[in-house]
Amino acid sequence: MGSILIASPLLSDYQFTRTVILMVTNNEEGSMGIVMNKRFSYQVTLGQLIPELKSIPMIPVFKGGPVGRDTIFFIHTLRTLEGALKIGDGLYLNGDFNKLKTYLLEGNPVEGHIRFFSGYAGWENGQLEREIKENSWMIGYSDAKHLLADRYQRNLWSNSLCDLGQPYKLWSKYPVYPSFN
């Protein structure tokens, strides 16, 4: 896939307000993606969820979406990780978790290479296409450097809209609460 969905500034669903979603699958069974730019209101770390990893430095776990929150997903650039699903632009989903644990325990780099998520975003067959036609989502293209680096996360939504050019660049300035203007 490799494409991203960028939420319209008018999308009022609190789960998806100002989100950027990396698409993983889109077929006759439905669509699946990972929300790339939402944190939990409280800090969740990988070591809290996987006791074997509590000795490594804190690695945040992000909100991947409202579905399957009891499942950990990871997006990464580790092309040699067995079982990983290539999703475009040098990005992969999941893979052999035991080998990933070894990678982490050996102190290998995480920032810019791996990001962990709880849950995912899912749509029934045809649902996402309807939402795109209703202008709830714009389609952009992934950039591994931006999607995995912490320094880009704060402004990922507005930067992704700006990357689409006009009129989306203007939309990136739309206030979160227009009635407060």
N, C-alpha and C positions, 0 to 999 in steps of 0.2 A: 504494500500500500504506500506508505511514506507520506501520505497527505495528512494535513491537520484540518480540524474544524475549528473555526473561530466564532465564538458566540456573538450574535448581534447585540449591540448595546441596549436594545429594547427587549431582549429575552429576559423574562421576569422569573423564571424558575430558579429558586435560590440555589439548587444543586449545581446549576450550570451558568449562573451569572458571571460574565467576563471570563469564561474558561477558554482554554486552548486544549483540544483533544487530539492526541495522536491516534490515527485510525490503525487498527490491527487487522480487522476483517470486514468485508462488506460483500455478502453473497445472498443467495436465495433463502438462506436460513435466518438472516438478519445481519446486524452490524455490531461491531465491538470496538471500543477505543479506550484509551487511558487518559484521564484528565491530568495534564502535565503541570498545572500551576496553582493547585489548591493545597493548603496545609490544613491539618486538623486544628481546632481551636486550642488544643493542648498538645504538647510535644509528644510524639510517638517515635520511638527509636527501634531500630532493628534488634538491638540487644535486649530490649524489653519483650519483644515478641518471640525471639529465638534465643533461649538461655545459653546455648553453646557459643553465642556471639557476644555475650555481655562483656567480655574482656577487651574487645576492640573499641576504638574511638567511636563516639556516638554518630550513628548514621541515621538521618531522619527518614521516616516513612511518610509519604504524602497520600492525600485522598485521591485515589484513582478513579473513583466514581461511586455511585450509590448501590451498585449491584455487587454481590459477593464480597462484602467487606471482611469476611473471615478468610480470604485468600490473599496471599502476597504475590504480587507481580513485580517483575523488574525489567526495565528497559536498559539496554547497555550497548557498548561498542565492542564487546569481546567476541570477535568473529570466529574464534576457535573454540568457543564454549559449546560442547556437544549438546544436541537437542534444541538449540536456540532457533526460533523462527525469525527469518529475515523479514523486516518490515519496511526497508528502504532507507536511503541516505546513510548507510553504514550503521543503522540501528537494528537491534535485535530484541526479541521478547523472550524472557525466561530462558530455560536450558537446564542443564544438569546442576541442581542446587547444591549437591554435595561438593562438586568441583568449585562452585562459586564460593561456598563456605571456606574451602581451602585457600582460595585466592584472597579472600578477606582476612583470614587468620594469618596469612603470610605478610600482611601489611601492604599489599598492592594498592595502587591508587583507586579511589572511588570518585572523587570530584571530577566531573566532566566525562566519566566513563560508565557509571551505574547510578540508577535512581530507582528507589523502591516505592511501591504503591500498595495500598490496601483497597481492594475493590476495582471495579471498572464501570464504564458506561456502556449500556446495551440498548439496542433498538430491535423491535420485531421487523420482519420482512416488510419493506415498503415504508415504514415509519420514518426513518431518517430522510428518505427521498422527499416525503411530504414536508418535513420540517425545513429542508433546504429550499423547497419551492415557496414556502411561507416566509422565507428570508430570516429564519431563526439562526441559521448558520451560514458562514462564508467558508469557502474551501481555499486553503493555502497549501504550502509545501513545507515539509519538515527541514529543519537545520539542526543536526545533532549537536552542534556546538551550543546553540541557544536552548535547546530542549533539556540538556543535561547539566548545564552550568548554573550554579546558584546565583551568580551575579546577574543573570538574565531573567530569572524567575519573577521578580517583582513587577516588571513591566512587559512580561511576555505577551499578554493580551493586546495591549496598545501597540507594541512593536510589530506584532504579527499583522494587525490591521493596517498599519502604516506600510508594511512591505507589499500590500496589495495595491498601493497607489490611491488615487482619488476615485470615488468619494470616501473610501474607507479611511483614509488618513484623517479626514475631518471627523468621521464617526469615532475615532479613537479618543477624541476630546469630549465626547458626550458625557455629561455628569452622571454619576451613579444615582443621585436623587435629583432629577430635574426640577421638582417642585421647590427645592431649597434655593433656587436661583432667583 
